[in-house]
């Protein structure tokens, strides 16, 4: 039972990150449907963080009221930067690229996040490659395979594959529908650039989130602070660029469902889970799961968003490479954790053996455990 408990504890971050990717898949679909319904994208993002603040704020006040450290100006500045890079820039750039291209393409480009995060984490000293070791080689090779898979998805299609066909088509069509412009080369380039900018911004957020989690180890409060900053920034941006108040009206339709789902589930719940996983395993571990969302989005997109599957793109060859790269990186992470666990100093007492807490080289920590004789 003890071994099973330890295995489940070790798998907890993996299970949570898989759940995060399923939630992100649903967000992609809702974003596409809301944009197709004519909802202003900047208003959508602003509502998302408003809903997140309303949801996560009370939870943070209640659940972490006794263990929150003192709020300093450094933490406030870090929360502002988290809101800027993780909320305002990442989301506004992503939703725009989603509309100009496709849900699958935007998800494919987002798989550059692990590579960008690894580069930034190494540059800031949060991650050490150690290329002479097996762990370092696994991280590098896994990342490169993932990038190659993402590039294959982006630039090569191959033959069309009709695995299934459904009569479920949720997108509306009209002669002047801006979604039809996704085949235009100018919009494709613009959408790709915005997707790349979103990746860079997301990677920066993971780095800043790591630093913030070290000085303020309260995931609910961190998410609440980030949500307040992001909602304030997004509202100011939306009002300054679009003053038609009709865009802010919500009814009992796909728009309300989208902002509620993206705000409560994606921003409120997911950001909390990511903050917890970052504090446990580091930013590279979290970013390594992004490729899984591509497979999910490709499947859902082909089922209900009328997006086509191809041999080279949209989850076949490219996705196989991406998932293989992901598992190589995770194998390297697991081996690294085992090696560090062997170096943990122990002290014995008459009744128990306490394993001291040691910091990982990527600034994550191993949890305390009581080992009863």
C-alpha positions in Angstrom: 0.0 0.0 0.0 2.9 2.3 0.8 4.4 1.8 -2.6 1.1 2.3 -4.4 0.6 5.6 -2.4 4.1 6.8 -3.4 3.4 5.9 -7.1 0.1 7.8 -7.1 1.7 10.8 -5.4 4.4 10.8 -8.1 1.8 10.5 -10.9 -0.4 13.4 -9.5 1.3 16.2 -11.5 1.1 14.1 -14.7 -2.6 13.4 -14.2 -3.3 17.0 -13.4 -1.5 18.2 -16.5 -3.3 15.7 -18.7 -6.6 17.1 -17.3 -5.3 20.6 -18.1 -4.9 19.7 -21.8 -8.4 18.3 -22.0 -9.7 21.6 -20.5 -7.6 23.6 -23.0 -9.1 21.5 -25.8 -12.6 22.5 -24.8 -11.5 26.2 -24.6 -10.3 26.1 -28.2 -13.7 24.8 -29.4 -15.6 27.4 -27.4 -13.3 30.3 -28.6 -13.9 29.3 -32.2 -17.6 29.1 -31.7 -17.9 32.4 -29.9 -15.7 34.2 -32.6 -17.9 32.6 -35.3 -21.0 34.0 -33.4 -19.5 37.5 -33.8 -18.2 38.1 -30.3 -15.4 40.7 -29.9 -12.3 38.8 -29.0 -10.8 41.4 -26.7 -14.1 41.6 -24.8 -14.1 37.8 -24.6 -10.6 37.7 -23.0 -11.6 40.5 -20.6 -14.7 38.6 -19.5 -12.6 35.5 -19.1 -10.4 37.1 -16.5 -13.3 38.9 -14.8 -15.1 35.5 -14.3 -11.8 34.0 -13.1 -11.4 36.8 -10.5 -15.0 36.3 -9.2 -14.5 32.6 -9.0 -11.0 32.2 -7.5 -10.9 35.3 -5.3 -13.2 34.0 -2.6 -11.6 30.5 -2.7 -8.2 32.1 -2.0 -9.5 34.2 0.9 -11.1 31.1 2.5 -8.7 28.3 1.8 -5.4 30.2 2.3 -6.4 32.7 4.9 -4.0 31.3 7.6 -1.0 30.4 5.5 -0.5 33.4 3.2 2.8 35.2 3.6 3.0 38.9 3.7 2.1 40.6 0.4 5.2 42.6 -0.7 5.7 44.9 -3.7 7.9 42.3 -5.3 5.0 39.8 -5.3 2.6 42.5 -6.6 5.0 43.3 -9.5 5.3 39.6 -10.3 1.5 39.3 -10.3 1.3 42.2 -12.7 3.8 40.6 -15.0 2.0 37.2 -14.7 -1.3 39.0 -15.7 0.4 40.8 -18.6 2.3 37.8 -20.1 0.1 34.9 -18.9 -3.3 36.7 -19.4 -3.4 39.8 -21.5 -0.8 39.1 -24.2 -1.0 35.4 -24.4 -4.8 35.2 -24.7 -5.3 38.2 -27.0 -2.7 37.0 -29.4 -3.9 33.4 -29.3 -7.6 34.1 -29.9 -6.8 36.3 -32.8 -4.5 33.6 -34.4 -7.2 31.0 -33.7 -9.7 33.0 -35.9 -7.2 33.9 -38.6 -6.0 30.2 -39.0 -7.7 27.2 -37.4 -8.0 25.6 -34.0 -5.7 22.8 -35.0 -3.0 25.1 -36.5 -3.0 27.4 -33.4 -2.7 24.3 -31.2 0.2 23.0 -33.4 2.2 26.3 -33.1 1.7 26.3 -29.4 3.8 23.2 -29.2 6.8 25.4 -29.5 6.2 26.4 -25.9 8.4 23.6 -24.4 11.4 24.6 -26.6 11.0 28.3 -25.8 10.5 27.5 -22.1 13.5 25.3 -22.0 15.7 28.0 -23.6 14.4 30.7 -21.2 14.6 28.5 -18.2 18.2 27.6 -19.0 19.0 31.3 -19.7 17.6 32.3 -16.3 19.3 29.5 -14.4 16.0 27.6 -13.6 17.0 24.5 -15.6 20.3 22.9 -16.3 20.6 20.7 -19.5 23.7 18.8 -18.5 24.2 17.6 -22.0 26.9 15.1 -21.0 24.3 13.1 -18.9 21.5 10.8 -20.1 18.9 13.1 -18.5 20.2 16.2 -20.3 20.3 14.4 -23.7 16.8 13.1 -23.1 15.4 16.6 -22.5 17.2 18.0 -25.6 16.3 15.1 -27.9 12.7 15.1 -26.7 12.3 18.8 -27.2 13.8 18.6 -30.7 11.5 15.8 -31.7 8.5 17.8 -30.5 9.6 20.8 -32.5 10.1 18.6 -35.6 6.6 17.2 -35.2 5.1 20.7 -34.8 7.0 21.9 -37.9 5.7 18.8 -39.8 2.2 19.7 -38.8 2.6 23.3 -39.8 4.3 23.0 -43.2 3.3 19.5 -44.6 -0.2 18.2 -45.1 0.0 15.1 -47.3 -3.0 13.2 -48.3 -6.4 13.8 -46.7 -7.6 11.1 -44.3 -11.3 10.5 -43.7 -11.3 8.5 -40.6 -14.9 9.5 -39.6 -17.6 11.7 -40.8 -20.3 13.3 -38.7 -23.3 15.6 -39.4 -22.3 17.8 -36.4 -21.3 21.2 -37.8 -21.5 24.0 -35.3 -19.9 26.8 -37.3 -22.1 29.4 -39.0 -21.4 30.3 -42.6 -22.0 33.6 -44.5 -20.6 35.3 -47.6 -18.7 37.8 -45.5 -17.7 35.5 -42.7 -14.2 36.5 -41.5 -13.4 32.8 -40.8 -13.3 32.1 -44.5 -10.3 34.3 -44.8 -8.1 31.7 -43.1 -7.0 30.5 -46.5 -5.7 33.9 -47.4 -1.9 33.9 -47.3 -1.7 37.4 -45.6 -4.0 36.3 -42.8 -2.2 33.0 -42.5 1.1 34.8 -42.0 -0.4 37.2 -39.5 -2.1 34.5 -37.6 1.1 32.5 -37.4 3.0 35.5 -36.1 0.4 36.0 -33.4 0.6 32.4 -32.5 4.4 32.6 -32.1 4.0 35.7 -30.0 1.5 33.9 -27.8 4.0 31.0 -27.3 6.8 33.4 -26.3 4.5 35.2 -23.9 3.2 32.0 -22.3 6.8 30.8 -21.8 7.7 34.0 -20.1 4.7 33.6 -17.8 5.8 30.1 -16.8 9.3 31.5 -15.8 7.7 34.4 -13.8 5.2 32.1 -12.2 8.1 29.9 -11.0 9.7 32.8 -9.3 6.4 34.0 -7.8 5.6 30.5 -6.5 8.9 30.4 -4.6 8.2 33.7 -2.7 4.4 33.3 -2.4 3.7 29.5 -2.2 -0.1 29.8 -2.3 -1.5 28.6 -5.7 -5.1 30.0 -5.1 -3.8 33.4 -4.0 -1.3 33.5 -6.9 -4.1 32.8 -9.3 -6.4 35.4 -7.7 -3.7 38.1 -7.9 -2.9 37.2 -11.5 -6.6 37.2 -12.4 -7.1 40.7 -10.8 -4.2 42.1 -12.8 -5.2 40.4 -16.1 -8.8 41.5 -15.8 -7.8 45.1 -15.1 -5.4 45.1 -18.0 -7.8 43.5 -20.4 -10.7 45.8 -19.5 -8.6 48.9 -20.0 -7.3 47.5 -23.4 -10.9 46.6 -24.6 -12.4 49.9 -23.6 -9.6 51.9 -25.1 -9.9 50.1 -28.5 -13.6 49.3 -28.7 -16.1 51.7 -27.1 -19.3 50.1 -28.4 -21.0 48.8 -25.3 -23.1 46.4 -27.3 -20.1 44.1 -27.6 -20.2 43.7 -23.8 -23.8 42.3 -23.7 -24.1 38.7 -22.8 -27.2 36.5 -23.3 -28.1 32.9 -22.6 -26.0 31.8 -25.6 -22.6 30.5 -26.7 -21.0 33.8 -25.6 -22.0 33.4 -22.0 -21.0 29.7 -22.0 -17.6 30.5 -23.5 -16.7 33.3 -21.0 -18.0 31.2 -18.1 -16.0 28.1 -19.1 -12.8 30.0 -20.0 -13.0 32.1 -16.9 -14.1 29.7 -14.2 -12.6 26.4 -15.5 -9.7 27.5 -17.8 -8.4 30.5 -15.9 -9.6 29.8 -12.4 -9.0 26.1 -12.1 -6.3 25.5 -14.7 -4.0 28.4 -13.6 -4.2 27.0 -10.1 -3.3 23.5 -11.2 -0.4 24.9 -13.3 0.9 27.0 -10.4 0.9 23.9 -8.2 2.6 21.7 -10.9 5.2 24.4 -11.6 6.1 24.6 -7.9 6.4 20.7 -7.8 8.2 20.0 -11.1 9.2 23.3 -12.7 8.2 25.2 -15.8 9.7 22.8 -18.4 7.7 19.9 -17.0 4.5 21.9 -17.4 5.3 23.1 -20.9 6.1 19.6 -22.1 2.4 18.6 -21.9 1.3 21.2 -24.5 1.6 18.7 -27.4 -1.2 16.6 -26.0 -3.7 19.4 -26.7 -2.9 19.2 -30.4 -4.1 15.6 -30.7 -7.3 16.4 -28.8 -8.0 19.6 -30.7 -7.3 17.9 -34.1 -9.8 15.1 -33.2 -12.5 17.5 -31.9 -11.9 20.0 -34.7 -12.4 17.3 -37.3 -15.6 16.1 -35.6 -17.5 19.4 -35.0 -15.6 22.3 -36.5 -15.3 20.9 -40.1 -11.5 20.9 -40.0 -9.8 18.2 -42.2 -7.2 15.6 -41.1 -4.2 15.0 -43.2 -1.4 12.4 -43.1 1.3 14.9 -42.3 -0.7 17.4 -40.3 -3.5 17.6 -37.8 -2.5 14.7 -35.5 -1.2 11.8 -37.6 2.6 11.7 -38.3 3.3 15.1 -36.6 1.4 14.2 -33.5 3.1 10.8 -33.2 6.5 12.6 -33.2 5.2 15.2 -30.7 3.9 12.6 -28.3 7.2 10.6 -28.6 9.1 13.8 -27.8 6.9 14.4 -24.8 7.5 11.0 -23.3 11.2 11.3 -23.8 11.2 14.6 -21.9 9.0 13.1 -19.1 11.3 10.1 -18.9 14.3 12.4 -18.4 12.4 14.4 -15.8 11.5 11.2 -13.9 15.0 9.9 -14.0 16.3 13.2 -12.7 13.9 13.2 -9.8 15.0 9.7 -8.8 18.6 10.7 -8.9 18.0 13.7 -6.7 15.9 11.6 -4.3 19.0 9.4 -3.7 20.9 12.4 -2.5 18.3 13.4 0.1 19.9 13.4 3.6 17.9 11.6 6.3 17.9 11.8 10.1 16.6 9.0 12.3 14.4 9.4 15.5 13.1 6.6 17.8 9.6 6.7 16.2 10.0 8.0 12.7 12.4 8.8 9.9 11.9 12.2 8.4 13.0 12.9 4.9 14.2 16.5 4.7 13.0 18.9 2.0 15.6 19.7 -0.6 15.4 22.1 -3.5 15.6 20.8 -7.0 18.1 22.5 -9.4 15.1 23.8 -11.3 13.9 25.4 -8.0 11.0 22.9 -7.4 10.9 21.0 -4.1 10.4 17.4 -3.0 7.5 16.9 -0.5 8.0 15.9 3.1 7.2 12.3 3.9 6.9 10.5 7.2 8.4 7.0 7.0 7.2 5.0 10.0 9.3 2.1 11.2 
